[in-house]
Amino acid sequence: QVQLVESGGGLVPAGGSLTLSCTASHDISVVNAMSWYRQSPGNQREFVARIIGSDRTTYADSVQGRFAIARDNAKRTVTLQMNSLRPEDTGIYYCNAASPYRAWGQGTQVTVSS
């Protein structure tokens, strides 16, 4: 069973930047869509960004223009570059691999202070 491990979370002041990484235990070139989601206390998990194939990207309206998703199949890694962070970006960020793996990572905490 494939495992996804997120890293790179932490505490950052508003306006700062963080880069999250998601490393898979298996080849991700067979996965069409890799995504990032997030969940804040009291809220449902919400979509943040997705990359389909090598360069087709989609973003939630709330992060459009501030976040950038990328993938490196050779390194089995998906990254999320987050700039101009806001307190409302605080939450646990999860990596997701679509079919055939249909897997989630354990999450990494991002806290943006005001």
C-alpha positions in Angstrom: 0.0 0.0 0.0 1.4 3.4 -1.0 2.4 5.8 1.8 2.4 9.6 1.5 4.5 11.6 3.9 4.1 15.4 4.2 6.7 17.7 5.6 7.5 21.4 5.7 4.8 22.7 7.9 5.4 25.1 10.8 4.7 28.5 12.3 5.0 31.5 10.1 3.9 35.2 10.4 1.3 36.6 8.1 2.9 37.5 4.8 5.5 34.8 5.0 6.1 31.7 2.9 6.3 28.0 3.4 7.0 25.0 1.1 5.3 21.8 1.8 6.5 18.5 0.4 4.7 15.2 -0.1 6.9 12.1 -0.7 5.4 8.9 -1.9 6.7 5.4 -1.2 5.7 4.3 -4.7 6.0 5.6 -8.3 3.6 8.6 -8.8 4.0 8.8 -12.5 1.1 6.3 -12.7 -1.1 8.7 -10.8 -2.9 11.3 -13.0 -3.9 13.7 -10.2 -2.0 14.7 -7.1 -3.7 17.1 -4.8 -3.3 19.1 -1.5 -6.2 19.6 0.9 -6.4 21.3 4.2 -8.6 21.2 7.3 -8.9 23.8 10.1 -10.5 23.2 13.5 -14.3 22.9 13.2 -14.3 22.8 9.4 -14.4 20.1 6.8 -11.4 19.2 4.7 -11.2 21.5 1.7 -9.5 21.4 -1.6 -6.4 23.6 -2.1 -4.6 22.6 -5.3 -4.3 19.9 -7.8 -1.8 18.9 -10.5 -2.9 16.7 -13.4 -0.2 15.1 -15.5 2.9 17.2 -15.5 1.6 20.8 -15.6 -2.2 21.1 -15.5 -2.9 22.9 -12.3 -6.1 23.9 -10.5 -6.4 26.0 -7.3 -9.1 27.0 -4.8 -10.1 30.6 -5.3 -8.8 31.5 -1.9 -5.2 30.5 -2.8 -5.1 31.4 -6.5 -2.1 33.5 -7.2 -0.4 32.8 -3.9 0.2 29.0 -3.9 1.9 26.9 -6.6 1.8 23.1 -6.9 4.4 21.1 -8.7 5.4 17.5 -9.0 8.7 15.6 -9.6 7.9 12.0 -10.6 11.5 11.0 -10.5 11.7 12.0 -6.8 8.1 10.8 -6.2 7.4 14.2 -4.7 4.7 16.8 -4.9 5.3 20.3 -3.5 3.1 23.2 -2.5 4.8 26.6 -2.5 2.8 29.0 -0.3 3.4 32.7 -0.4 1.7 35.7 1.2 0.3 33.5 3.9 -2.7 34.6 5.8 -4.1 33.6 9.2 -7.0 31.9 7.5 -4.5 29.5 5.7 -3.9 27.9 9.1 -4.7 24.2 9.2 -3.5 20.7 8.7 -2.4 20.2 5.1 -2.9 16.8 3.5 -1.5 15.2 0.4 -3.7 13.1 -1.8 -3.0 10.6 -4.6 -5.9 9.7 -6.9 -6.4 6.4 -8.6 -4.8 3.9 -8.7 -3.5 4.6 -5.2 -6.4 6.6 -3.6 -4.2 7.5 -0.7 -3.9 10.2 1.9 -0.9 11.4 3.9 -1.0 12.0 7.7 -0.9 15.7 7.3 1.4 18.5 8.3 0.4 21.5 10.5 0.6 25.0 9.1 0.0 27.9 11.5 0.0 31.5 10.3 0.2 34.1 13.0 -1.4 37.5 12.7 
